Amino acid sequence: MSLLRFFFGHGRRMPPELASLRSYSVDTAEYARRNYANNVSEYNTVIGSLIAQRRANLLRDVYDDMMLDAVQPLRDTFHLLIVGAMKGNRLHDALFFRDEMKAMGLLPDVNLYNFLISACGRTKNSDTAIKLLEEMKNYEVKLKGETYICLLNACAATGRTDLVYAIVRDMTAAGLGLNKFCYAGLITAYKNKQPTTNETSEKIIEFVKKSKEWSSIETSSDGGENVMMNVSEEELYNIPTAEYVHRRGFLRRPLTVYHVGLHACADLKSKETLETILNMLSEDGHVCDSFMVMQAIRCYCICGDIDSAVKMFKDYISSRPPATELYSTIIEGVMLEPTPERMKLAFGFLEEMNARGFFLNSKLGSDLLIAAARDEGDYVNANYIWDMLQSRKVNASLPAVEAYHKGLMARPIPRDDPRVMMVSRIYDDLSMRFGGRRNSNF
């Protein structure tokens, strides 16, 4: 019995496209009526819906149900399953679907290998990416320009500059030029290379400069495949801007190398490199977009330069519409050091954000709640963030609720206080649902 059938066969709530199965001993007609998919087309629809809902953890269960129903997956089905596993950072599942596909006599094509290699980059598994390259050669699958870039960025994720340069040499030998995503991969490779040295910053600046001469790469690719699977180039190559590319006016996609360079500066806590790249951006006649401002704020806050972070934020929103992410970035950055002065400054931004009608989603709200829960003072920020989420009926993650609950319990608040009772109940429920354990004496 698959997880889907087990859970949704006992009256639990399912997505609209999956009808519940409440009984196991039913006749064929009743089973068919209650089953959520009866043929490969319907199963493909269910898989596509789960991918859109970011519920990749259920893809294996859908596949198990297909096998139980004796429904033969098609090549398109495996494409959906592997893309869904890639988007969900589930490399093990992606490789499982690859193996099942091969067992049914369907050899993966170059596009599927690109998705598999991309999954390797997302999970920082460059060794498996190289094994997939060897497998492609064994099956005589011709590499495309996209394949090389997927490989380059997969190896960059683990800081393997030796492999990255080898891939660049192979591209050059194949008559392919370097485009912005290749330079982005080179920057990422040096950012992730350990240990960090003075060369790291020098290389990042060097690749930003060289990227201005990037050439249009001859990919000979079926671009329609990625469009059909709703996979952008940024998502395929694991570029930090992937989740923002469809946001209107949030970033300018031609400036990918600047985006990656500034993101690397924040991760490396290098204010000097950040300001060098910002000057290069200005000299090239460009202005910062929202993503760049986010990274600059991150970097300044991590480096302890709160004044520069606040100035960057205020200067930007004075002439452009702000975004929730900009507010959450400055608020979280200010709260990195939970002093009374910093928490008061963060509270001002919280009030301003709320007054302007911006609201937090689960991810942003959870991140802010975790940061605010470190406060050893009056806990005003944490309470305010919690109330903002509750007012919109937005669920925080288990780690966020746990951090907030722990902070409440450390304060002299009566156990029958309505806030304490509600947070304790939610914490208990989440702990039960996600396998957590309550280790408390309350």
C-alpha positions in Angstrom: 0.0 0.0 0.0 1.5 3.3 -1.1 1.7 6.4 1.1 -0.8 8.2 -1.0 -3.3 5.4 -0.7 -2.6 4.9 3.0 -3.0 8.6 3.9 -5.8 9.5 1.6 -7.6 6.2 2.0 -8.5 7.1 5.6 -10.5 10.3 5.1 -7.5 12.6 5.2 -7.5 15.7 3.1 -5.9 15.4 -0.4 -5.2 17.9 -3.1 -8.3 18.5 -5.3 -6.9 16.4 -8.1 -6.5 13.3 -5.9 -9.8 11.8 -4.8 -9.8 9.9 -1.5 -9.7 6.1 -1.2 -11.5 5.1 2.0 -11.7 1.4 1.5 -9.4 -1.4 0.4 -11.9 -4.1 -0.1 -14.1 -2.7 -2.8 -15.3 -4.0 -6.1 -13.7 -2.9 -9.4 -16.3 -0.3 -10.2 -16.1 1.3 -6.7 -12.3 1.2 -6.8 -12.3 2.9 -10.2 -14.7 5.6 -8.9 -12.6 6.4 -5.9 -9.1 6.2 -7.6 -7.5 9.5 -8.3 -6.0 8.4 -11.6 -6.9 5.7 -14.0 -4.6 6.1 -17.0 -1.2 7.5 -17.8 -2.6 10.9 -18.9 -4.4 11.3 -15.6 -1.3 10.3 -13.7 0.8 12.8 -15.7 -1.7 15.5 -14.6 -1.3 14.5 -11.0 2.5 14.5 -11.2 2.4 18.0 -12.8 0.1 19.3 -10.1 2.4 17.9 -7.3 5.4 19.6 -9.0 3.5 22.9 -9.1 2.7 22.6 -5.4 6.4 21.8 -4.6 5.4 18.4 -3.2 8.2 16.4 -4.7 8.3 14.1 -1.7 5.1 12.4 -3.0 6.4 11.6 -6.5 7.7 8.2 -5.5 4.2 7.3 -4.1 2.4 8.4 -7.2 4.8 6.1 -9.2 4.1 3.2 -6.8 0.4 3.7 -7.4 1.0 3.6 -11.1 2.7 0.2 -10.7 -0.1 -1.0 -8.5 -2.6 0.0 -11.1 -0.5 -1.6 -13.9 -0.3 1.8 -15.7 2.7 1.9 -18.0 4.6 5.2 -17.7 5.6 6.9 -20.9 8.8 8.8 -21.7 6.9 12.0 -20.9 5.9 10.6 -17.5 9.6 10.0 -16.6 10.5 13.5 -17.8 7.9 14.9 -15.4 9.1 12.7 -12.5 12.8 13.5 -13.0 12.1 17.3 -13.4 10.0 17.2 -10.2 12.7 15.4 -8.3 15.2 17.9 -9.6 13.1 20.9 -8.5 12.7 19.2 -5.1 16.4 18.6 -4.7 15.8 14.9 -4.5 18.7 13.4 -6.4 18.1 9.9 -5.0 14.5 9.9 -6.4 15.8 11.3 -9.8 18.3 8.5 -10.1 15.6 5.9 -9.1 13.3 7.2 -11.9 16.3 7.0 -14.3 16.9 3.4 -13.4 13.2 2.5 -13.7 13.1 4.2 -17.1 16.1 2.2 -18.3 14.6 -1.1 -16.9 11.6 -0.5 -19.2 13.8 -0.1 -22.2 13.6 3.7 -22.4 17.0 5.3 -22.6 17.3 8.8 -21.2 17.9 11.5 -23.8 20.2 14.5 -23.4 17.6 16.7 -21.9 16.9 14.2 -19.1 20.6 13.9 -18.4 20.7 17.7 -18.1 18.0 17.6 -15.5 19.8 14.7 -13.6 23.1 16.7 -13.7 21.3 19.8 -12.5 19.9 17.7 -9.5 23.5 16.8 -8.7 24.5 20.5 -8.5 21.5 21.2 -6.3 22.6 18.5 -3.8 26.3 19.3 -4.1 27.2 15.9 -5.6 29.8 16.6 -8.3 31.0 13.0 -8.3 27.6 11.7 -9.5 27.5 14.4 -12.1 30.8 13.1 -13.6 29.4 9.5 -13.5 26.4 10.7 -15.4 28.7 12.2 -18.0 30.5 8.9 -18.4 27.1 7.2 -18.7 26.1 9.5 -21.5 29.3 8.7 -23.4 28.7 5.0 -22.9 25.2 5.3 -24.4 26.6 7.6 -27.1 24.3 10.4 -26.1 25.5 13.6 -27.7 26.3 16.4 -25.3 24.8 19.9 -26.0 26.0 23.2 -24.8 23.4 23.1 -22.0 25.0 19.8 -20.8 28.4 21.4 -20.4 27.0 24.3 -18.5 25.0 22.0 -16.2 28.2 20.0 -15.5 30.2 23.2 -15.0 27.7 24.5 -12.4 27.3 21.1 -10.7 31.1 20.9 -10.1 31.1 24.6 -9.1 28.7 23.8 -6.3 31.4 21.8 -4.5 34.2 24.2 -5.3 35.9 21.7 -7.7 37.8 24.3 -9.8 39.9 21.5 -11.3 36.8 19.9 -12.8 35.3 23.3 -13.8 38.4 24.2 -15.8 38.5 20.7 -17.4 34.9 21.3 -18.6 35.8 24.7 -19.9 38.6 23.1 -21.9 36.2 20.5 -23.3 33.8 23.2 -24.3 36.5 25.1 -26.1 37.6 21.9 -27.9 34.0 21.4 -29.0 33.9 24.9 -30.5 31.7 26.3 -27.8 32.2 29.8 -26.3 31.6 30.8 -22.7 28.3 32.6 -21.9 27.2 34.4 -18.8 26.1 31.1 -17.1 29.6 29.7 -17.5 31.2 32.8 -15.9 28.6 32.5 -13.1 29.7 28.9 -12.6 33.4 30.0 -12.4 32.5 32.6 -9.8 30.5 30.0 -7.8 33.4 27.5 -8.0 35.8 29.9 -6.4 33.3 31.0 -3.8 32.8 27.4 -2.7 36.5 26.4 -2.9 38.1 25.8 0.4 40.0 27.3 2.0 39.2 30.8 1.0 42.3 32.9 0.1 43.1 36.3 -1.4 42.8 34.6 -4.8 39.1 34.1 -4.2 38.1 37.7 -4.4 40.6 38.4 -7.2 39.1 35.6 -9.3 35.5 36.8 -8.7 36.4 40.3 -9.9 38.4 38.9 -12.8 35.4 36.8 -14.0 33.0 39.7 -13.7 35.3 41.7 -16.0 35.8 38.9 -18.5 32.0 38.2 -18.7 31.5 41.5 -20.5 33.0 39.8 -23.5 30.8 36.6 -23.3 29.8 35.0 -26.5 26.6 33.5 -27.6 26.9 29.8 -27.0 26.0 27.3 -29.7 23.9 24.9 -27.7 22.1 23.1 -30.5 19.4 22.5 -27.8 15.8 21.8 -27.9 14.9 24.9 -25.9 11.2 23.9 -26.1 11.9 21.0 -23.7 12.8 23.3 -20.9 9.9 25.7 -21.6 7.5 22.8 -21.6 8.8 21.6 -18.3 8.7 25.2 -16.9 12.4 25.1 -16.2 14.2 28.4 -16.7 17.9 28.5 -17.6 18.6 30.0 -14.1 16.9 27.0 -12.5 18.6 24.4 -14.7 22.0 25.8 -13.9 21.3 26.5 -10.2 21.8 30.2 -10.4 20.9 32.1 -7.1 18.4 34.2 -9.0 16.3 31.2 -10.1 13.4 31.8 -7.8 13.1 35.5 -8.9 13.3 35.3 -12.7 9.6 35.3 -13.1 9.1 38.3 -10.8 8.3 41.3 -12.9 10.8 44.1 -12.4 12.7 42.3 -9.6 15.9 41.8 -11.6 17.4 42.2 -15.0 18.3 38.8 -16.4 21.2 40.0 -18.7 23.1 41.0 -15.5 23.4 37.4 -14.2 27.2 37.6 -13.6 26.8 40.7 -11.4 24.0 38.9 -9.5 26.2 35.9 -8.8 29.2 38.0 -8.0 27.4 40.1 -5.4 25.7 37.0 -4.0 29.2 35.5 -3.6 30.4 38.6 -1.8 27.7 38.3 0.8 28.4 34.6 1.3 32.1 35.3 1.7 31.6 38.3 3.9 33.7 40.5 1.7 32.6 44.1 1.8 35.6 45.3 -0.2 34.9 42.9 -3.1 31.2 43.9 -3.0 32.0 47.6 -3.4 34.5 46.9 -6.2 31.8 45.1 -8.1 29.2 47.8 -7.4 31.6 50.4 -8.8 32.1 48.2 -11.9 28.3 48.0 -12.3 28.1 51.8 -12.1 30.9 52.4 -14.6 29.2 50.1 -17.0 26.1 52.4 -16.9 23.9 50.1 -14.9 22.0 50.6 -11.6 21.2 48.0 -9.0 18.1 46.0 -9.2 16.2 44.5 -6.2 18.3 41.3 -6.1 21.5 43.2 -6.1 20.3 45.4 -3.3 19.4 42.4 -1.3 22.9 41.0 -1.6 24.5 44.3 -0.8 22.3 44.6 2.4 23.2 41.0 3.3 26.9 41.6 2.9 26.9 44.9 4.9 24.9 43.4 7.7 27.1 40.3 7.9 30.1 42.5 8.0 28.6 44.6 10.8 28.2 47.8 8.7 24.5 48.4 9.5 24.7 52.1 8.5 25.6 51.2 4.9 22.9 48.5 4.8 20.2 50.9 6.0 21.4 53.6 3.5 21.4 51.1 0.6 17.8 50.1 1.6 16.5 53.6 2.0 18.2 55.0 -1.1 16.7 52.2 -3.2 13.1 52.4 -2.0 13.1 56.2 -2.2 12.9 55.9 -6.0 11.5 52.4 -6.6 8.7 50.3 -5.3 10.1 48.0 -2.5 9.4 44.3 -2.2 8.7 42.1 0.8 12.1 40.4 0.3 13.9 43.7 0.6 12.2 44.4 4.0 12.8 40.9 5.2 16.5 41.1 4.2 17.2 44.3 6.1 15.1 43.2 9.1 16.9 39.8 9.4 20.3 41.4 8.8 19.8 44.0 11.5 18.8 41.3 13.9 22.0 39.2 13.3 23.3 40.9 16.5 20.3 41.1 18.8 21.3 44.1 20.8 18.5 46.4 22.1 19.5 49.1 19.6 19.4 46.7 16.7 16.1 45.1 17.7 14.5 48.5 18.0 15.7 49.4 14.5 14.4 46.1 13.1 11.0 46.7 14.8 10.8 50.1 13.0 11.2 48.3 9.7 8.6 45.7 10.7 6.1 48.3 11.5 6.8 50.1 8.2 6.5 46.9 6.2 3.2 46.1 7.9 1.9 49.6 7.4 2.6 49.5 3.7 0.6 46.3 3.3 3.4 43.8 2.8 2.9 40.4 4.2 5.2 37.5 4.9 5.0 34.1 3.3 5.9 30.9 5.3 9.6 30.9 4.3 10.3 34.6 4.9 8.2 34.6 8.1 10.0 31.5 9.4 13.4 33.0 8.7 12.5 36.2 10.5 11.0 34.4 13.4 14.1 32.3 14.0 16.3 35.5 13.9 14.0 37.3 16.3 13.8 34.4 18.7 17.4 34.9 19.6 16.5 38.1 21.3 17.1 37.9 25.1 15.3 41.2 25.7 11.6 42.1 25.6 10.8 39.7 22.7 8.7 42.4 21.0 10.0 41.6 17.5 9.3 37.9 17.8 5.8 38.5 19.1 5.1 41.0 16.3 6.3 38.6 13.6 4.3 35.8 15.0 1.2 38.0 15.1 1.8 39.1 11.5 1.8 35.4 10.4 -1.2 34.5 12.5 -3.2 37.4 11.1 -2.8 36.0 7.6 -3.1 32.4 8.7 0.4 31.7 7.5 2.1 28.6 9.0 5.6 28.9 10.2 8.1 26.0 9.9 8.7 23.6 12.8 12.2 25.0 13.5 10.8 28.6 13.6 7.9 27.6 15.9 10.4 25.6 18.1 12.7 28.6 18.4 9.8 30.9 19.2 8.3 28.5 21.7 11.7 28.0 23.5 12.0 31.8 23.8 8.6 32.1 25.3 9.2 29.3 27.8 12.4 31.0 29.0 10.4 34.1 30.1 8.4 34.5 33.2 5.0 34.1 31.4 2.2 32.2 33.0 1.7 28.8 31.4 -2.0 29.5 30.9 -1.3 32.7 28.9 -3.3 32.5 25.6 -0.2 33.1 23.5 1.8 30.5 25.3 -1.0 27.9 25.1 -1.5 28.5 21.4 2.2 28.3 20.5 2.6 25.2 22.6 -0.4 23.6 20.9 0.9 24.4 17.4 4.4 23.2 18.4 3.0 19.9 19.6 1.0 19.4 16.4 4.0 20.2 14.2 6.2 17.9 16.3 3.7 15.1 15.8 3.3 15.6 12.1 7.0 15.9 11.3 8.4 13.4 13.7 9.8 15.8 16.2 9.9 15.0 19.9 8.9 17.3 22.7 11.7 17.3 25.3 10.1 19.6 27.9 8.8 19.5 31.4 5.8 21.7 30.7 
